[in-house]
Amino acid sequence: MSNEITVIGGGLAGLVAAIACAEGGASVTLHEAHRTLGGRGRATPAPYVAHEGAHVFYADGPHWSWLTERGLAGPLGTYNTRMMTHTFFRADGRLRRVPPAGFLRMAGRTPLLRAPVDRDFRSWASARFGERTAERAASAISVVTYDADTGRLSAAFVWELIGRVFAPKRPAVRWPIGGWQAVLDRLAARAAGLGVRVELGSRVTAPPDTPTIVATELASARALLGDASLTWESGHYAMLDLAVRDDRRDAFIVFDLDEGGFHESYSMQDPSTVPAGETLFQIGMPVREGEGGAGARRRLDALADAAVPGRGDRTTWSRTATARGRTGALDLPGRTWRDRPAIDRGDGVFLAGDMVAAPGMRGEISINSALRAASGALRAAIPSHRAGS
């Protein structure tokens, strides 16, 4: 049997899968339909380096170990005094340095209390912490779900995310210098060094005869494999990237407990993402059911005005975008990550990406699923291969 493996999709999941397969001794060909690698991890070119949505790593899982063991995470931005003193929570229409007391008490319980899978977060959290605190918590974690009604999701799913982000502990968030584009560039270089053949502008219309990893958006995988079951819940998010001339009043981070929005600076932790004397932000707002992009944009603008005072006279660059159905997996009541589309599809075909059956959140799901898909593909391509060998 040949040791050839095909990877379809050159985003984060596809690159990780290609590297893992090549490290396992396979001959790997990666097909990417676009003219550049990166998928949703791509960034805009310098001098304004912005992403499609908030892009950070959390250094508390196997995905991070895999990256750091290979030197792929690269140099990291760190907290500084300005960042710590310019982190805010928006509640009742105003910015405050400390979240409401009820929210703090709830976040402190995350290491101690388990939430049920089969109940929605809103009803479960309201019964324990009060309706207002539950709604604020759901809004605060919308930065991860990209969903305007996070309270409808599984209590266990939302509670785990709240614990990851807000539990009282040493912060695990990491910002790669140069953004995720720099990480993607290192992944691409690693793949090339291992002999992975990369075919750009190559749109595959049917699975090849070799063991294959489909590392595309779920909608694309559904079309490629002709499998209508490849669906899952996802979010709907409006984004504004904004560069302004520096002002010490600008917020570093704003968690919007009122509307579910999120504001973060790219450049306070990584000055390489913007020209000298300027600051680069991304502001996001989940789109409500039936609202449309225009309504979400009005709410987004209100958050931007609060976080970046006088931005209209200071703006040097901006862009807008909307993401729907490609913002990571969301688990409804009664479902967990194990219920998402399975990685092993049978007949030597495997899925990888941020909406399949692997743990983590967004990019972590992509990495973890890619490693599992690679393990399966290696066993299919090289009969003597064993997981972890």
N, C-alpha and C positions, 0 to 999 in steps of 0.2 A: 504493500500500500504506500502511496506517496505521502510525504510529510507536508504537503502544501495546505495552507489555510488562507481563506479569503476574508478580509474585513471590509465591510461596506459602510462608509461614513468616516470622515476624518475629523470629528470633533473630539472632545475630551475622552469620551468612552471608546471611540474607535482607536485613538492613539494609544491609550492605556492597554487595550486588548491586543493591538499589534505588537507592542513592546513585550507584553507578557508571553505571547505566543512565540515570538522570536527568541526570547530568553529560554523558553522551553525546548528549543531545538527545531522549531518549524520553519519552513520557507513561507514567508508571509507577503501577500500582495494586498495593499489597501487601496480601495477605490473611493474617491471623493468627487461628487458631482460638481462642486464649485471649483474655481480656479485657485483657491487658497484653502489651507487647512484651518481648523479651529471651531467650526460649528458656532453654537451660541456663546462660546467663550471668546470669540474674536473681539478685538478692541479696535477703536478708531485709530488711525495713524497719528503720530506725533504732529504738532505739539500738544494736542488735546487727546489724552488716552482715556477713553470712556468705554464702558461695557453695556451689554444688554441686560440690565438688572444688577442688583447688588451682587458682587463677586468677592467673597472672602473664603478662607478655609478655617475650619475648626480643628485644632490640634489635639483631638481626643478620640481618635478612631483609627481603624486599620488603614483607611485611605491615606491618612497623613503619614503613617509609618512607611507605607509603600513608597510614597513620594520622597520622603526625607532620606530613606535608606539608599536611594539612587541619586541624591543631590538634585532632585528635580524641582523642589519647592523654591530653591534659590534664596537670595537675601530677602529679608522681611522688614516691613515697616513696623515701628513700635509706638506705643503710647508716648505722648509728651504732655507737658503741663497744659498747653492750650487745648488739646483734645479732651483731657480729663475735665477741665473746667468749662468746656463748651458742649457738653452732652446734656440734652434736655428731653423732657417728656411733655408732650402737648396734651393738656387736660382742661376741659371746660373753656376751650378757646384761647388758652394762654400757655406760654412755655414756662416750665418749672424745672429746677435742677434735680428734684427728688420726686419720684412718682407718688401717687396717693397712697395713704397708709394701708388701705385694703389691698392694693396691688402688691405692696411690699410683703405683707403678711402671707398672701397667697403664694408668691414666688418662693418664700422661705419654706413652704411645705412641699415643694416639688421633690426633694430627695426622700421624703418620708411617706408620701401618700401615693397610692396607685389609682389610676383612673380606669374606668371600664371601657372595653372596646365597643360594646354594643349600645352605648348611649351617646347622644350628641353632647358636645362640650358645653353648650349654652345651658341646657337644663341641669346637667350634672354640676357644673361649677356654680351656677346660681343657687342651687340648694345648699351648697357648702360655704360659699363666700359672699353671696349676695348678687343680685342681678347686675348691678352697676359694675362691680368689680369683674364679673364674668365677661361683660361686654368690653370693658377696657382691655382685659387680657387678650381677648380674641382679636381686638384691633391692634394691640401691640405686636402680636406675632404674625400679623399679615405680611410683614416684610419677608417671612419665610414661605408662607402659603400663596402669596400673591392673590388672595381671595378676599372679596368684600364681605363674605358671610362665613368667616372661619368658625363661628359658633355652631354651625350646622354639622361640622365634621366630627369624626370619632373623638370622644373625650380622651382616650388613650393616646391617639395620634397628636392632638394639640397639646396635651399635658407634657408629653416628652419634649416637644419643641420648646415650650416655655421653660422647662428645666434646662435645656441646652443653652438657651440664650440668657435667661434672667436669674437662674438660681445663684445664691450667694456663694461664689467660689472664685478662684483665680481665673481671669478671662482666658478663654481658649482660642479666641479669634485671632487670625493671622492675615496680614496683608502682604502679598508678594510684591516686591519692588518691580515696577514696570507692569503691574497688573497681571491678570490671567494670561494676557498675550505673551508675556515673558515665559510663563510656565509652559504654555503651548509650544512656544519656540524650542524650549528645552526638550519637551516630549518629542517633537518632530526630529530634532537632532539626535536624540537617543535612538529613535526608531531607525533613522538612516544609518547610524553607526552599527546597528545590529543587522543591517542588510535588508530591512523592509523595503519592498518596492512600492512606491507611491504613484498612483495614476490619478492625476488631477483632471478635472473636466470629464470624468468618466462616470456616466450614469448607468448603473446596472439595472436591467429590467426583469431579470429572472435569477434566482439563486444558482450559482455555479455548481459543478459536480463535486468540488472540494468541500470539506467542512467549512462552514461559513458563519461569521459573526455579523449580524445586522445591527449596526450601531448608529441608527438614524432616529429622527423623531418617530413616535409611535404611529402617526398617520402615514408616514412614508413606508414604515415596515408593514403596515396593514395592506397597503397597495402592492408592495413588492411580493409579499408572501400570499396574497389573496386570502387573508384570514380576517374576517369581520370581527372576531373576538378581541382583536388587539386594540382595545380602547380603555381609557381610564379617566377619572376626574382630574381636571387641572384648573388653573386660575386664569384671570383676565386682568391685565395690569397696564396702566398708562405711565410713561416715564418722561422725564425732562432732564437732560444733561445740560449743565449751566456753568460757564466760566465767567468769573467777575474779577475786577480789580480788588486786591486785598482790602479787608476791613476787619478790625479786631472784634467787631460785634457778631460776625457770622458764626452760626452754630456748626459744630463738627458733626454731631448726630442728633436727630430728633426722632424719637419714637412717638407716633401720633396715636394716642389712646382714644381720640375722638373719632377719627375718620378712617383709621387703618393705613395711613400713609407712612412714608419713611424718607428721611433726608440724611444723606451722608456725604462727607467730603472724600474725594479720591486723593487729594493732594496734601492735606495736612500731615498724613503719615507717609506720603510718597511724592515729594516735590517734582520728581521726574515726569509726572503726568500732565504738567501744565507749564507754560512759560513763567519766567521769574516775575514776581510781583502780582501774580494772579492766583486764584483759588478755583478748583474744579469740584462741582457737586453733582450728585444725582438725586433727584426727588422722584418718588414713585407714589402711585395711588391706585388701589384696586378699583376696578370698574364694577359698579353695582348692576344687578340683574335689571335689564330694561332701561338702564341709564344712558348707555352710549358713551362714546369717547369724549364728546364735548362736555358732558356733565362732570365726568371724572377729571377732565382738564381744568375746569373751574375750581374744583376742590383742591387739585394739585397746586394751582397758582396761589391759592390762599395759604397753603402750607409753605410754599417757596417764599412768599412775601414775609411770613413770620420768621423764617429761618435765615433769610438773606435780606436784611433791611436795605431798602433803596436799590435793589438789584437792577431796576430798569435803567438807571443812569450809569451802572458799572459793568453791564454785560459786555463781554468781548466775544463770546461764542456760545451757541446753544444748538440743541437738536431735540426732537421729540420722537417717540416711538410708542407702539402698543403691542403687547404680546398676549396671545390667546391660545390656549390649548398646547402650549409649549413652555410651561412654567413649572414643571415638576409635578410629581404624583401627589394627590390628595386622597386620604382615606376616609370614606363615609362611615357612619356607625355600622358596626358589625363586620368591618373589613380591616385587615392589616396589610403590611407590605407583602406578606406571604400570599395574599389573594390576588396580587397584581399579575399581569401577564408573565408566565413562566419564562425563565431564561432559556432553558432547554426546550426547543420546539420539536425535537425528534428529527430523525433522518439527517443528523449532522448539522442542523441549523440552530443557532443560538442568538438570543437578543441581549443587547446592552443599551443602557441609557438611563435617564432620570425618571422613567415611569414604569419600570419593570420590577420584578420580585427580588429586591435587595434592600438592605437597611440603609438608613442615613437620611440626609436631606439634600435634595437637588444634586449638586455636583458630586456629593459623596455617593449617592446612589449610582451615578454614572461610573465612578471608579470601582466601587464594590461589585457592581454587576459585570463590568468589563473583566475583572479578574476571575469571576466565577465562569463567565462565558469562555474565557481563554482556557481555563482548566478543562472544561468540557470539550472544547475544540481540539485541544492537544491530545486528550484521550482518544478522540475519534481519528485524529490524523496519525498518531504515533501509538500503536497498541501497547508498547512497553512503558508509555508515560504514566507516571503516578502523580497525583496531586501533591504539590510541595516539592517535587523532585527537581 
